[in-house]
Amino acid sequence: MNRLILFCSCVLLFSCKKNEQTPFYAGYYGRWQYIGYNFGPRNVVPSPDSLVILNLIPGNSYQTTLNGQTATRGTFSIDSGTNGTILTFNSITEPAGNNTQVMVGGITYFYFNYDKIGQLLLYQQNRPDFYGDSLILGQEFMAPESTTNYFRKLP
């Protein structure tokens, strides 16, 4: 009987949902050092003289720096829809603008907007993964040849 009461107590304790005011992606905020990317089977690390920092600021603004100099800045949004989480850098609109999907001869082609900061290609739309002190930004529309960027959190 005691085991049944203990089991029911544990089920109730762990099944309760805490109502938090802080968005679940609050851990994304902070300064992130770019440490490399992979493209298909290829892994690439930035050159030692190319320090790229991505700063995700509360209020959903961002700034990138290359060797301490501002490279880009703007706003971002995070959408947690049924297809997973998408992090969109709203200020990245080149080279394709709003025409990121085009159909030619019955074939759909996708174009990707991005900013190039050193060796970092920061895409307009990303699938983020956050693991404590690591941030992974996978290019949206994942395919075997898509780019995945890796960052580590700075103090």
C-alpha positions in Angstrom: 0.0 0.0 0.0 2.9 2.4 0.9 4.4 1.7 -2.5 1.2 2.6 -4.2 0.9 5.9 -2.3 4.5 6.7 -3.1 4.0 5.8 -6.8 0.9 8.0 -7.1 2.6 10.9 -5.3 5.5 10.7 -7.7 3.2 10.6 -10.7 1.3 13.7 -9.4 4.5 15.5 -8.6 6.2 15.0 -12.0 3.0 15.5 -14.1 2.2 18.9 -12.7 3.0 21.7 -15.1 4.7 24.8 -13.8 3.4 28.1 -15.4 6.5 30.1 -16.1 6.5 33.7 -17.4 10.0 33.4 -18.9 10.0 32.0 -22.5 11.6 28.6 -22.9 14.3 30.1 -25.2 15.6 32.5 -22.6 18.8 30.4 -22.6 19.5 31.5 -26.1 20.3 35.0 -25.0 23.9 35.9 -24.5 27.3 36.1 -26.3 28.2 33.1 -28.5 31.6 32.5 -30.1 31.4 30.9 -33.6 33.5 27.7 -33.5 32.9 26.3 -36.9 30.4 24.6 -39.3 29.8 21.4 -41.2 28.5 21.1 -44.7 27.6 17.6 -45.5 30.5 15.4 -44.3 33.0 18.3 -44.2 33.8 20.1 -40.9 35.4 23.5 -41.0 36.8 25.6 -38.2 37.4 29.4 -38.5 40.9 30.7 -39.0 42.5 31.8 -35.7 42.5 35.5 -36.7 38.8 35.5 -37.4 36.9 35.9 -34.1 33.1 36.0 -34.8 30.7 36.7 -31.9 26.9 36.4 -32.1 25.2 38.4 -29.4 21.5 37.5 -28.9 20.1 40.3 -26.7 16.9 40.2 -24.6 14.2 42.1 -26.5 15.1 39.9 -29.5 17.8 42.0 -31.1 21.1 40.7 -32.2 24.6 41.9 -33.2 27.5 40.1 -34.8 31.1 41.2 -34.5 34.2 40.2 -36.5 37.4 40.7 -34.6 35.7 43.2 -32.2 34.1 45.3 -35.0 30.3 45.3 -35.6 29.5 43.4 -38.7 25.7 43.1 -38.6 22.8 43.9 -36.3 19.0 43.6 -36.3 16.2 41.7 -34.8 15.3 38.1 -34.5 12.2 36.1 -33.8 11.6 32.5 -32.6 8.5 30.6 -33.8 7.7 27.3 -32.0 5.2 25.9 -34.4 4.1 22.3 -35.1 7.1 21.9 -37.5 9.6 22.6 -34.7 11.4 25.8 -33.6 12.6 28.3 -36.2 14.9 31.2 -35.3 14.6 33.9 -38.0 17.0 36.8 -38.3 14.5 39.4 -39.6 17.2 41.8 -40.9 18.8 39.3 -43.2 17.1 39.7 -46.6 19.8 39.2 -49.2 20.5 37.9 -51.8 17.0 36.6 -52.5 14.8 39.1 -50.7 11.2 37.7 -50.4 11.6 35.4 -53.4 13.1 32.4 -51.5 11.0 29.8 -53.3 10.6 29.8 -57.1 8.9 27.2 -59.4 10.5 26.7 -62.8 9.3 24.0 -65.2 7.4 22.2 -62.4 10.5 22.1 -60.2 10.6 24.1 -57.0 13.9 25.9 -56.2 14.8 27.3 -52.8 17.1 30.3 -52.2 18.6 31.2 -48.9 19.2 34.7 -47.5 22.3 35.0 -45.5 25.0 37.3 -44.1 28.7 36.4 -44.4 30.7 37.3 -41.3 34.3 35.9 -41.6 33.7 32.2 -42.4 30.2 32.3 -40.8 27.3 32.1 -43.1 24.5 33.3 -40.8 21.2 32.2 -42.5 17.9 34.1 -42.3 16.1 31.0 -41.0 17.6 28.4 -38.7 16.7 25.4 -36.6 18.3 26.1 -33.2 19.4 23.6 -30.7 20.6 24.7 -27.3 22.7 22.5 -25.0 23.8 24.6 -22.0 26.9 26.2 -23.2 26.5 25.2 -26.9 24.3 26.6 -29.6 23.7 24.9 -32.9 22.0 26.7 -35.8 21.1 24.4 -38.6 20.1 25.9 -41.9 16.3 25.6 -42.4 15.2 23.1 -45.0 17.7 20.5 -43.8 19.2 18.3 -46.4 22.4 16.3 -46.4 24.3 19.2 -47.9 22.9 22.0 -45.6 25.1 24.0 -43.3 25.1 23.6 -39.5 26.9 26.3 -37.5 28.3 25.7 -34.0 28.8 28.3 -31.2 30.0 28.2 -27.6 28.7 30.4 -24.9 31.0 33.2 -23.6 30.9 34.3 -19.9 
